[in-house]
Amino acid sequence: MLRGAIAAALTPLRDGGAALDEDAFAPYLTFLAAGGVDGTLVLGTTGEGILLSLDERRRGAELALDARPDGLTVAVHCGAQTTADTAALAAHAAEAGADAVAVIGPPYFALDEAALLAHFEAAAAACAPTPFYVYEFAARSGYAVPLPVVQRLRERAPNLAGLKVSDAPWESFSPYLVEGLDVFVGPEALIAQGMAAGAAGAVSGLASVYPELVAAAVRDPGQAGEIGAVRAALQRFPFQAAAKVDDGGVSRLDRLVRLPAPAQVSGDRRRLQ
């Protein structure tokens, strides 16, 4: 089960973003653990997972799981365009030893409730009994997961443990604080409010670069004020590329993203730093 501060990890790439940088996974996860986070979500939005091939996603999950320092939980994002691919990735993550599996709704097509429920149910079954989390992010999937789908999924998937919710503002986030499910805050600006309302923690893209700031904010929401300004500064640039410029000294990550993710940071590098 996931708890506390979770870093939505970057994915180390090489060859201009065309291949996984396998040697960089271990030092990067060590950097995250040293920053005080409780765990990491790999191959999600921050990790460009949707842009990687299925083989790369399997290999990336294996590298992260093999490299995890003691005490660091690793959740694997397995959301994909089709149910078959999603279920295959979820099954692989569970077999490889993931502490949890997360799945976003498939992008592009606006699925009805029955289709979306069947999709999540298949993914949860594929990784059972590994804890399963619905990843709600309407801005990326193109639609919000209806609450009745979450409620019915609880009846059909015994391993449903909770949700990561990246919707903002608060009025979009708060309906997902469902009693009995662990909810993790995605938007850093909502960490303090979310924790006060009973959230189990935060899964933060900012923690991929500043794990110590997010860990402190989750453990003491009174310290959450600074992270909003830091996130706003990074958001002026393509986020993944900007995060890889300021990567805590893990220089292998520098600016390499998978196309078509926007990568133009070099002209603004001095301003970013």
N, C-alpha and C positions, 0 to 999 in steps of 0.2 A: 504493500500500500504506500501511496505517496503522502508526504506531509511536508509542510514548511515551505522553504524557499527553493524553487526549482528553476534552474537556468534553461531557457530555450536555446539550445546550443547552436553555434555556427557549425558548418561542415568544412573541414580542411580540404582544400582543392589545390591542384598543381596544373602545370601545362596550360596556363591561361584559363583555368577553370574547367578544363576538359576531362580531368581525372581526379579521383580521390588521392589526397596526399596521406597515405597510410601511416607514414612515420610521425605525422603531426597529431594524431588522435590522442596518444598517451600523454604528451606534455600539455595538450589543451585541457584534457579532463583533469589533470593534476592541478592546473591553474584554477579551474572552476572550484575544485574541492578546497584548495588553499584559500579561496575567497570566502568560504564559509557557507556555501549553499548546501542544501540537504540532498539534492538530486539534480538530474538533468533530463530534459526531453530532447531526444535527438531526431533529426530528419523531419522536423516540423516546418513551419513557415520561415522562421529565422534560419533554419538549416537547409533551405532550398530543396527539401525532400521531393516535392512534386516535380522538380525539374530533373531528377536523377532517374536513371533506368532502374528496372526492378532488380537487376543483378547488383548494381551499385548500392541500392538501398539495403539489400541483404548484407552485402559486404560492409557497408558503413555501420549497420547495427552490430555486426559481429566485432568490428574493430572497437566500437565504443564499449561494448559489454566486456570484451577481453581486457580493455585498458582501464576499467573503472577502479578508482582507488577504494580502499576499504571504507565502508560507511556511506558511499555515494550511491544512491539509487539511480537506476537508468530506466526511463520509459522510452518506448520507441513509437514514433508516429508512423502509422501504416495506412493512412487514408490515400486512396487512389481513385482513378476515374471509374473503374469497374468494380463490381462486387467481387468477382473472381480474383482480381489482382489484390484487392484489399484483404480478402480472407487469406490469400496465400502469404502475404507479407505478415499478417497478424500471427498466423501459425508458425512461420519461421521465427519471428521475434520471441514467441513463447518458448519454442524449442531451443533457442540460443541462450535463454536464461534471463530475458527481460523482466524487470520488476513490475512493469505495467505496459499496457498498449493503449494508445490514443488514436482516434480516427475522426477526421473531419468529414462532413457530408461531401459527396462528389460534386465538384464544380461543373459549371456549364448548364446542365439540364436542371430545371426546377422540378424536383421530385415531389409527388404527392405523399401524404403521410404513410400510406400503406407501403409504398416503394422504399421510402426512407427507413421505416421500421424494419423491413426485411433486410435491407443493406446492413444496418447496424447489428441486427440480430445475427446475421451470418458472420460478421467480423468478430463479434463477442464470442460466438460458439467456436470459432477457429482457434482462438487463443486461450479458451477456458482450461483451467481455472485461474489463469493469470488475470489480475485486476484490469478491467476495461473502463476506459474513459471516453465519453463523447466530447469531441473538440468542437465547440460552438464558436464560429467566427463568420458572421454573416457577410462581412466585407470581402472575404476571400472565397467562400463557397458560393456566394451569390444569393443566399437565402438564409433565414434563421430556422433552426430546428424547432418545430412546434413542440410546446410543452407536453401535449398528449402523447407524442412519440416517445419522449423521455419516460413518461409514466408507464406506458405499455411495455417499453423495453425493460423496465425494472421487473415486470412480471415474467418476462421471457428469457432474460439473461441474468442468471444468478451471480455472475462475476461483474456485473455493472457496479463500479465503485463510485463513480462521480463524473464530473465534467470539468473541462477547462473552458472558461468563457472569456473571450477576447472582445466582446461587444462593449461599446460605450455609446452614449453616456450611461449614468447609473440607471436610468429608467429602462434601458435596454438590457443591462446586466442583471439587475436585481430579481427579475422573475425566475431566474434559473437557480436561485438559492432554495433548492428543494430540500425539505427536511429528510434526513436519512441518507443523503448523498454528499460526498465530499466535493466541494466546489473550489476551483482554483482561479484566482484573478489573473487575467491577462493584461489589461491596461494598467500600467504602473500608477497612473493618477488615481486609480480606484482602490489601491491596496489598503490604505488606512480605512476607508469606508467599508470595504469588503470584509476585512478582518473583524471589524467591529460588529458586522452583521452575521458573523459565524462562518466565514470562508475558512477552508482548511489550510490555505496558503496561497502562493502566487507562482505562476509559470511565466517567467519574464524574459523577453528578448533582450532587455537592457542588461540582465544578469549574465548574458553571454560575454559581456565586456567588463562590466562592473559588478561582479558577483557580491562583493562586500557591501555595496550600497543596498542592493535588494535584500540580502540576508538580514541586514540591520533593520530595514523597513518592515519586514515580515515579523521579526521578533519584537520590535518596538515600533508600532505604527506611527508613533510621534516623531520618528526620524524620517518619515516618508516624503517630507517636503522637498528635499533636494533632488530626488530622482525625477520629478516632473520636469525640472529645468534641463537636466542632463538628456532626457529622452527628447525633449523639444529641440535641443541643439543637434542631436544626431538626425532627427527627422527632417532637417533641412537638406539632407543628402540622401541618396539611395541607401537604405538602412543597412543591408547586409554588407555592401562594399565599405560604407563608413565604419561599421563595427569592426571590420577586418583591418582597417587602418590602425585603430586604437584597440589592440587585442591583448593588452596585458603583457606584451613582450613575446608572445608566441608569433614570431615574425613570419613563419611559414604561411600564416593565414592572409597575409597582406593583399587585400583588394581582389583576390581571385574569386569570382562568382561564376555561376553557370548561366550562360546566355540562354534566354533573352533577359535575364535579370539585369537591371541597370547597374553599370559598373563604373560610371564616370565620376571619379573622386579626385583623380590626380591633380587636376587643375585647381582644385580647392583644398588641397592637402594641408597647406600651411594654415588656412583659416579654420579647418576642421580641428587640427591639433591645438 
